[in-house]
Amino acid sequence: MRALIVLVALGLAAPAAAQDYNALTLQRDAELRAQADAARQREVELNNRLSTLESRVQTDQALRDIDALRQRPAIPSYDPKAPLPKIPLGGYASIPDAKLAASNAAVRAAADNRR
């Protein structure tokens, strides 16, 4: 019975021992290369999609800009018979005429006084 078990074990181990480790290494390398190629292909596809979306956004923005430039602004109509608007004078600075004349004379005197 022991001999039968040993023979069965050797029979099952024979196909595993007969496998070529170089072929397994080449197969593993080919699988890794295929995975790397697939990842590269996905990256290229994603970059293409991103470029397409970016160009679409730029095109849409350019079209919106063109539409905005085509619209004419509303120009208010002018009625010459309408009364002029009242402007409050309290917000403006006022300088007395005598002070303004004295300042003007001082500036002219300094400009004429060349050394």
FIFI-328547 format. One record per residue: x, y, z of N, C-alpha, C in turn. Coordinates in Angstrom, 2 decimals. Example, Ala and Ser with C-alpha at 12.3 -4.5 7.8 and 13.67 -1.06 7.14 Angstrom:
BEGIN
PT     n_X     n_Y     n_Z    ca_X    ca_Y    ca_Z     c_X     c_Y     c_Z
PT   13.19   -5.69    7.80   12.30   -4.50    7.80   13.20   -3.30    7.80
PT   12.85   -2.25    7.08   13.67   -1.06    7.14   12.90    0.03    7.87
This chain:
BEGIN
PT     n_X     n_Y     n_Z    ca_X    ca_Y    ca_Z     c_X     c_Y     c_Z
PT    0.82   -1.18    0.00    0.00    0.00    0.00    0.87    1.25    0.00
PT    1.95    1.18    0.76    2.85    2.34    0.77    3.47    2.55   -0.60
PT    3.77    1.52   -1.24    4.38    1.63   -2.57    3.41    2.27   -3.54
PT    2.13    1.93   -3.40    1.11    2.52   -4.27    0.98    4.02   -4.03
PT    1.02    4.42   -2.78    0.93    5.85   -2.44    2.15    6.58   -2.98
PT    3.32    5.99   -2.84    4.54    6.61   -3.34    4.50    6.71   -4.86
PT    4.01    5.69   -5.53    3.91    5.72   -6.99    2.91    6.78   -7.47
PT    1.78    6.89   -6.75    0.79    7.91   -7.12    1.37    9.31   -6.89
PT    2.07    9.49   -5.79    2.68   10.79   -5.51    3.72   11.13   -6.55
PT    4.52   10.17   -6.95    5.52   10.43   -7.99    4.85   10.68   -9.34
PT    3.76   10.01   -9.58    3.03   10.21  -10.82    2.43   11.61  -10.92
PT    1.96   12.10   -9.79    1.42   13.46   -9.78    2.51   14.52   -9.81
PT    3.65   14.20   -9.25    4.75   15.16   -9.20    5.49   15.24  -10.52
PT    5.38   14.22  -11.33    6.12   14.20  -12.59    5.72   15.33  -13.52
PT    4.40   15.66  -13.73    4.09   16.78  -14.62    4.59   18.11  -14.08
PT    4.57   18.29  -12.75    5.07   19.55  -12.18    6.57   19.65  -12.35
PT    7.26   18.55  -12.21    8.71   18.57  -12.37    9.09   18.74  -13.82
PT    8.22   18.34  -14.73    8.54   18.44  -16.15    8.33   19.84  -16.70
PT    7.67   20.74  -15.97    7.42   22.09  -16.48    8.71   22.89  -16.55
PT    8.80   23.69  -17.55    9.99   24.49  -17.78    9.86   25.82  -17.02
PT   10.78   26.10  -16.13   10.72   27.35  -15.35   10.99   28.56  -16.23
PT   11.77   28.39  -17.27   12.03   29.49  -18.19   10.74   29.89  -18.91
PT    9.95   28.90  -19.28    8.69   29.20  -19.95    7.74   29.91  -18.99
PT    7.73   29.49  -17.71    6.89   30.18  -16.72    7.33   31.62  -16.54
PT    8.63   31.85  -16.51    9.16   33.21  -16.37    8.78   34.05  -17.58
PT    8.92   33.48  -18.77    8.55   34.21  -19.99    7.05   34.53  -20.01
PT    6.24   33.56  -19.57    4.81   33.79  -19.53    4.46   34.90  -18.54
PT    5.11   34.88  -17.37    4.87   35.91  -16.37    5.30   37.28  -16.89
PT    6.47   37.31  -17.57    6.94   38.57  -18.15    5.98   39.08  -19.22
PT    5.45   38.17  -20.03    4.50   38.57  -21.06    3.22   39.12  -20.45
PT    2.76   38.51  -19.36    1.57   39.02  -18.68    1.82   40.42  -18.11
PT    2.98   40.61  -17.49    3.32   41.94  -16.94    3.42   42.98  -18.05
PT    4.03   42.59  -19.18    4.14   43.51  -20.30    2.76   43.86  -20.85
PT    1.87   42.87  -20.93    0.52   43.12  -21.41   -0.24   44.05  -20.46
PT   -0.05   43.85  -19.16   -0.70   44.73  -18.19   -0.16   46.15  -18.31
PT    1.16   46.30  -18.50    1.75   47.64  -18.65    1.24   48.30  -19.92
PT    1.14   47.53  -21.01    0.62   48.09  -22.26   -0.84   48.52  -22.11
PT   -1.62   47.71  -21.40   -3.03   48.07  -21.18   -3.13   49.34  -20.34
PT   -2.27   49.46  -19.32   -2.28   50.67  -18.48   -1.89   51.89  -19.31
PT   -0.87   51.72  -20.17   -0.46   52.83  -21.03   -1.58   53.23  -21.99
PT   -2.26   52.23  -22.52   -3.38   52.50  -23.43   -4.51   53.25  -22.72
PT   -4.80   52.86  -21.47   -5.83   53.56  -20.69   -5.41   54.99  -20.43
PT   -4.12   55.19  -20.14   -3.63   56.55  -19.87   -3.76   57.42  -21.12
PT   -3.42   56.88  -22.28   -3.54   57.64  -23.53   -5.00   57.97  -23.79
PT   -5.90   57.00  -23.55   -7.31   57.24  -23.77   -7.84   58.33  -22.83
PT   -7.42   58.28  -21.57   -7.86   59.31  -20.62   -7.33   60.68  -21.01
PT   -6.06   60.74  -21.46   -5.50   62.02  -21.90   -6.25   62.56  -23.11
PT   -6.63   61.66  -24.02   -7.40   62.09  -25.19   -8.76   62.63  -24.78
PT   -9.42   61.96  -23.85  -10.72   62.45  -23.37  -10.57   63.81  -22.71
PT   -9.53   63.95  -21.88   -9.31   65.22  -21.19   -9.05   66.34  -22.19
PT   -8.24   66.07  -23.19   -7.96   67.09  -24.22   -9.23   67.47  -24.96
PT  -10.06   66.47  -25.26  -11.32   66.74  -25.95  -12.22   67.62  -25.10
PT  -12.33   67.30  -23.81  -13.17   68.10  -22.92  -12.64   69.52  -22.78
PT  -11.32   69.66  -22.65  -10.74   71.00  -22.53  -11.00   71.83  -23.78
PT  -10.84   71.22  -24.95  -11.09   71.98  -26.18  -12.57   72.32  -26.31
PT  -13.45   71.43  -25.86  -14.89   71.72  -25.92  -15.23   72.89  -25.00
PT  -14.62   72.92  -23.80  -14.87   74.02  -22.86  -14.36   75.34  -23.44
PT  -13.17   75.30  -24.05  -12.63   76.52  -24.65  -13.51   77.01  -25.81
PT  -14.01   76.07  -26.61  -14.88   76.45  -27.72  -16.18   77.05  -27.21
PT  -16.76   76.43  -26.18  -18.00   76.97  -25.61  -17.78   78.36  -25.05
PT  -16.64   78.58  -24.37  -16.34   79.89  -23.81  -16.17   80.92  -24.93
PT  -15.49   80.54  -26.00  -15.30   81.46  -27.13  -16.64   81.81  -27.77
PT  -17.52   80.82  -27.91  -18.84   81.10  -28.48  -19.66   82.02  -27.58
PT  -19.56   81.82  -26.26  -20.27   82.72  -25.34  -19.72   84.13  -25.43
PT  -18.39   84.26  -25.56  -17.79   85.58  -25.70  -18.27   86.27  -26.98
PT  -18.34   85.50  -28.06  -18.80   86.08  -29.34  -20.26   86.51  -29.22
PT  -21.08   85.69  -28.58  -22.49   86.08  -28.38  -22.60   87.34  -27.53
PT  -21.76   87.45  -26.51  -21.79   88.64  -25.66  -21.37   89.88  -26.45
PT  -20.42   89.72  -27.37  -19.98   90.87  -28.17  -21.02   91.27  -29.21
PT  -21.85   90.34  -29.63  -22.87   90.64  -30.64  -24.02   91.47  -30.07
PT  -24.26   91.36  -28.81  -25.38   92.08  -28.20  -25.01   93.55  -28.05
PT  -25.92   94.40  -28.46  -25.69   95.84  -28.37  -26.19   96.35  -27.03
PT  -25.43   97.23  -26.43  -25.90   97.78  -25.15  -27.09   98.72  -25.39
PT  -27.91   98.84  -24.40  -29.07   99.73  -24.49  -28.58  101.18  -24.37
PT  -28.88  101.95  -25.38  -28.47  103.36  -25.39  -29.66  104.20  -24.93
PT  -29.45  104.98  -23.88  -30.58  105.79  -23.40  -30.92  106.87  -24.44
PT  -32.17  107.12  -24.60  -32.60  108.14  -25.56  -32.45  109.52  -24.91
PT  -32.13  110.50  -25.72  -31.92  111.86  -25.24  -33.09  112.72  -25.71
PT  -33.71  113.38  -24.77  -34.81  114.29  -25.08  -34.33  115.71  -24.80
PT  -34.14  116.53  -25.83  -33.62  117.89  -25.59  -34.60  118.79  -24.83
PT  -35.87  118.44  -24.79  -36.84  119.27  -24.07  -36.93  118.90  -22.60
PT  -36.29  117.81  -22.23  -36.36  117.38  -20.83  -35.53  118.31  -19.95
PT  -35.95  118.57  -18.73  -35.18  119.46  -17.85  -33.87  118.77  -17.44
PT  -32.87  119.62  -17.22  -31.57  119.10  -16.80  -31.65  118.58  -15.37
PT  -30.90  117.57  -15.05  -30.95  117.03  -13.69  -30.34  118.01  -12.69
PT  -30.87  118.02  -11.51  -30.36  118.88  -10.44  -29.18  118.18   -9.76
PT  -28.06  118.86   -9.71  -26.86  118.30   -9.09  -26.67  118.99   -7.74
PT  -26.59  118.25   -6.66  -26.38  118.89   -5.36  -24.96  119.45   -5.28
PT  -24.85  120.68   -4.87  -23.55  121.33   -4.82  -22.85  121.15   -3.49
PT  -23.48  120.54   -2.53  -22.86  120.39   -1.22  -21.68  119.42   -1.21
PT  -21.58  118.54   -2.18  -20.51  117.54   -2.16  -19.23  118.00   -2.80
PT  -19.21  119.19   -3.43  -18.02  119.66   -4.11  -17.25  120.64   -3.23
PT  -15.93  120.70   -3.45  -15.09  121.63   -2.70  -15.24  123.04   -3.29
PT  -15.17  124.03   -2.44  -15.25  125.41   -2.94  -14.06  126.18   -2.37
PT  -13.46  126.97   -3.23  -12.32  127.80   -2.83  -12.72  129.25   -3.08
PT  -12.54  130.11   -2.10  -12.88  131.52   -2.31  -12.02  132.13   -3.42
PT  -12.60  133.08   -4.16  -11.90  133.66   -5.30  -10.62  134.38   -4.90
PT  -10.63  135.07   -3.79   -9.44  135.81   -3.35   -8.30  134.84   -3.03
PT   -8.61  133.72   -2.38   -7.58  132.74   -2.04   -7.04  132.08   -3.30
PT   -7.89  131.81   -4.26   -7.48  131.20   -5.52   -6.59  132.17   -6.31
PT   -6.95  133.46   -6.32   -6.14  134.46   -7.03   -4.77  134.60   -6.37
PT   -4.71  134.59   -5.03   -3.43  134.71   -4.33   -2.55  133.50   -4.63
PT   -3.13  132.30   -4.67   -2.37  131.08   -4.96   -1.85  131.13   -6.39
PT   -2.66  131.61   -7.31   -2.25  131.70   -8.71   -1.10  132.70   -8.85
PT   -1.18  133.82   -8.15   -0.10  134.82   -8.21    1.19  134.26   -7.63
PT    1.10  133.49   -6.55    2.31  132.90   -5.96    2.95  131.89   -6.89
PT    2.14  131.12   -7.59    2.68  130.12   -8.53    3.34  130.82   -9.70
PT    2.73  131.90  -10.21    3.32  132.62  -11.34    4.63  133.30  -10.91
PT    4.67  133.83   -9.72    5.89  134.48   -9.21    7.00  133.45   -9.08
PT    6.68  132.26   -8.61    7.71  131.23   -8.46    8.18  130.74   -9.82
PT    7.29  130.71  -10.79    7.67  130.26  -12.12    8.53  131.31  -12.84
PT    8.30  132.61  -12.56    9.07  133.67  -13.20   10.41  133.88  -12.52
PT   10.58  133.41  -11.32   11.81  133.61  -10.54   12.80  132.49  -10.87
PT   13.41  132.59  -12.00   14.41  131.58  -12.40   15.78  132.09  -12.01
PT   16.55  131.25  -11.49   17.89  131.67  -11.03   18.93  131.60  -12.10
